[in-house]
Amino acid sequence: MLQQTSGGGGGGSIMALNVFKFCTFLRALGSIMIFLVVGVIGLTYYVIVVQNYGPALFNGGVDSFVAFLVLLLFHAFLVMLVWSYFSTILTDPGGVPQTWRPTTDEEEDTAAGLGINRDETQKTRFCRKCNQFKPPRSHHCSVCRRCILKMDHHCVWVVNCVGALNYKYFLLFLFYTFLETALVTVSLLHLFIAFFGDGEIDGTAGDLVATFIAFVLNLSFALSLLGFVILHISLVLANTTTIEAYEKKTDPRWRYDLGRMRNFEQVFGTDKRYWLIPAYTADDLRHMPALHGLEYPIRPNLGELQEL
């Protein structure tokens, strides 16, 4: 139990306790969010496949064609959504190795000789909570209780930090979830409109309630995810994380901006065949900055001189 022995010390202790309780709450909340996601997927699957478009496959004519198209897209997006979701959950976002040390004085002198200027953002950083040095672009996560490479944020929906090694998977999860929820919203729109009409609607009261809830949930997710997708696309093209976007604020020349294509490839890899799936080629994994030297190329010169 905390005791306030002095004005400043007691206040700091109470604040530390509150932060600890909040982080503990976020860890517990994450497990609940997984069940919530699975529940929404289950409800949506029942409404789309079992209740509506599955039976419509046997109606013949245009109804069968529309039902087939909806079910094909629905299952394709669902597979990619689930694959991306669990890839984000199960992939380590990238921790700082215990053996990592900042650049030596000799390397600093070499960089200076090459005309590479190291400003305040590149000076040695030390994490007192982890009791170790922090590489560039890493931040300490109070929920995960460790420093994360190129940390974007801690996401309770995936019960994990979003960092260097799973950022692509997180973005694909957002993308495919948006496509899935948008498809479901459009597919159930005519039924939602029918709720407010004078005609009768086929189905039991329970089925009608399930359809109504599924439509509202998917519409809400689609609208909110659209904003997140646009936000993160802009961050990727600028080679910026959510934390860095807040920190640099109005900095007109972000040091890690290598151009839109190279910024994009740094997250999604260089092989276009893998851009839309939550996986990397072996070659991309070997060249990821997070796995080699923990340094990220900067402009104007280092991006050309340093092998990723």
Phi, psi and omega in degrees: 000135183281140175237136181271102182272336178209163184303307184285315185296317180297318179298319179295322180294318180296319178296318179298320179295318180297318178297318179298316179296320180295317179294321177297320178297318179296322178296319178290322181296326181302318179296323178293322183295327178297315178295326178295316179299313179298322179295316179296319178297317180297315179298315180296320180298318179297314183293316183283308188275307187282316189273323189245290192276340173297304177299329182293344178300333185261009180281336182084164176068214183295324181301318180294320180295315179297317180298318179297317181295316180296315181294323178297310179294320181301312182288325178296311179295323182295317179300314181292324178297309182295319179300313181294321183297309183284337172294321178294320181292315190272346181272129175297126183292345179116095178269164179275120179300143180298335183273358183290137176227151180294167181302138181285165179300324181295319179292326177297318179296321179296317179297319180296322179295333178275359179085020180265116182268132179253111183273194185299328184289347182257358180293155183303132178241143181231130179266116182286335179285319177273345182059046178203167179288152179247127176291168175302144175072007177262153179218154179275132176257119181289336179283313178281344178063041176197168177275139183243133179292131179047050184294132175264306176186167171264126185248118180291337181293333181247005178051041185197162170282151172256113184221203188302321189268346180232012180296318178300315182297321178296317179296320178293326175298315176299315184297309183287330175293321176297314179299318181295312182292325176294318178298315180296319180300313179294321183291330181260001185300318182295328177287323178295318178296324181294336178301329185259009178265180182269344183283167179272148180245131179292147177119160178284168178299321179296320179294322180293319178295317179298318179297316181298313181295317180299319179297313182296316180297313183291325176295317180297315179295318182298316181293318181288321181291330178303316178295319180293320179298313179298317179300310185287330174298317179295325178292318180297314183293338178261001182056051184226144173264171178300318179295315181293325178298324178286320184289316184280338176052256188256020179300116186287336181234093180286127190296335183263005180284110183256008188105148189302315183294314179292326175298316180296316182292333179295333178264314188264352180092169184267345181271112184298334181294340183255003185297326186256013176235147182281069179200160176238153171287160179299325180293318179295321179297322180292332185257006178291129180304327183294339183257352183228099174079350177057029177243145180247138180298142179233162177261155010267341192248325190296328180296335179270334187267333186262131176279125182289000000 
